[in-house]
Amino acid sequence: MTAKRKAKRAVAEHEDLSKPTKWRMQHCEFAPPSHDTDPETGLVVTHHRSVDTLGMMLANGTITQEMHDAGGRFRALFRRAALDSLSSSALVRLPGKTAHSLSDDQIDARRQLGEAIDVLGGHGSAAGSCAWHILGLETSIREWAIRCGWGGRMVTPPQAQGMLVATLSVLAGHFGLSARPRAA
């Protein structure tokens, strides 16, 4: 009779804490890291900077300040509505209360977001999907173009950028940030 061998345990690889996490890397674009010296210790410190899509587009002149503000307002509403994929549970739970109760502020933000998405043509439209994913969930333009696109079809990143510009223009008008031209 032979003795059974114990299976070896898989050793978990340690995460490199000097780099952004895998989740953060797939959801955000990062500028090349900059290296500085810490004045107190003299050690080399690496700084990773997340790239702000709307900020870059504003700096390049692709969008106007009103469009930038409209995108920021949509993003703020999205966060206030607590619709992002990450959420935390309450540390203190009260007996008899549900864990998923919404505050009045969250309900109001969801109503305003619903109105904005309706103005953009709904969730199934290109502008609605673009606003939800790029402005709300903060995915990159390239990632949205390749993964989500419009109606399940992949679009090229330049086309996706054009869709985002059109979306921001409509949102700026909806939020009252830009003057609407009068018909002649």
N, C-alpha and C positions, 0 to 999 in steps of 0.2 A: 504494500500500500504506500502510495506516495503522498507527501504532504502538499497541501495547496499553498501556492504563493500568494502573498498579499499584494494587491494592486498598488502601484505607486500613486501617490497623490500628485495631482497636477499643481505645479507651483504657479501662483498668479504673478503675472508680470507687474512690477511696480510702475505706476504712472509717473511720467516725467512732469514734475510740478513747475518746471521752468517754461513750459509751453502751454498755450491754451488747450482746453480739453477737446476731445474728439467731437463732442456735440457742438461746442462753440465754433470749431473750425468748419463744420459742415453748414452752419447757419449764418455765418458772417464772413465777410472778406476781411483780411487783415493786411495792413500795410507792412512793408518789410520791417523787421524789428530794428530798433536803434539800441546801441550799446553805450552806456554811460558808466562812469565810475562813482561809486557811493562815496561821498565825502567823509563819512565817519569811519567806514571800515576799509575803504580802498579797494573793495571787490568790484568786479565788473558786473553790472546789472543790465539785463535785457528787458526792454520795454516793448510790449506788443500793443499795437493800436488798432482798434476796430475801425473799419471804414464806414462812414456815414454816407449812404447812397444819395440821399437828398442833398446833403451838404456838398458832395462832389459835383452833382449836377448843377447846383446853384453857382459854385465857383467856376465851372466851365461855361456858364451862360446858357445851358440847355433849358433851364427853367427860370421863371421869375421869382421874386421874393414872395409874391402872393401864392404861387403854386407851392413853394417850400413851406409856407405857413399852413396851407391847407393840408399838406401831407403830415406835418407835425400835429395838427389838430386831430386828424383822423387817427394817428398813432396814439395820441393821448386818450381819445375816446375809447379806443380798443383796449388799452391798458386799464382804464377806469371801469370798463365793462367786464373785466376779468375773463376775457375770451381767449387769452393766450394759452398755449398747451401746458405750461407749467403752472401748478397750483400747489398750495400747501394746506395741510389740514390744521384745524384749530388745536392749539396746545391744551386749551381748557374747554371741556365739553360740558354743557349744561344738560341735566336730565330733561327729557321731554322735548328737546329742540332738535331740529333736523340739521345735518351737517352742511347742507347745500342751500341755506337760506341766502337770498340776495338782499343787499341793502337798497335803499331808495336811490342812492347815487348810481349804483350799478344798473338798476332798472332803467333809469333815465338815460344813462350812457348807451345802453343797448337799444333803446328806442331811437336815439339820435343816429346811431350807427345803422340801424335798419332803414331809416329815411335816406341816409347817404348812399347806402347800397342800392336802394330802389331808384334813386336818381341816376345811378351809374348803369342801371339796366338789370339789376338783380345779381344773385350769386353766379348764375350760369353765363353771364355776359363776360366779355374779355375785360372790360373795365372793372366790373365787380370782383372778378377773380384776382386781377392785378392788385387792386386796393387791399383785398383781404390778405393776400400772401405777402406782397412786398411791403406795403405800409403797415399792416396790422401785425403779421407774424414776423416781419423783418427779415424775410429771406432775400437773398440777392436777386438782382434782375436775371442774371445768367441761370441761377438755380431754378427760378420760377419758369423761365423759358424752356428749360430742358425737362424738368420734372413734371410740372403742372401744365404749363402752356394754356391754351384756350380750348375748351371742349375736349380735353384729352389729347389734343394734337400738339406736337412740339413746334415751337416757333423759334426763330433765330433771335439771339440777344439784341441786335439792333432794332428788330421789329418790336420786341418786348419793351425796349426803352421808349420807342415811339408810343406804344400803348400806355406806358406810365405817364408820359408827358400829357397825353390826351386826358387821362384819368385825373391827373392833378389839376388840369384846366377846368374840368367840370366840377371838381370838388371846390375849387376856389370860388366859382360862381355860386355853388350851393351854399357855402358857408358865408357868402356875402363879402368875400375878401377882394374880389375884383369887380370892376364896373361892367355891367352887361351892355354890349352895344345895342343901340336902338335900331329897329328895322326902318329902312328908308321909305 
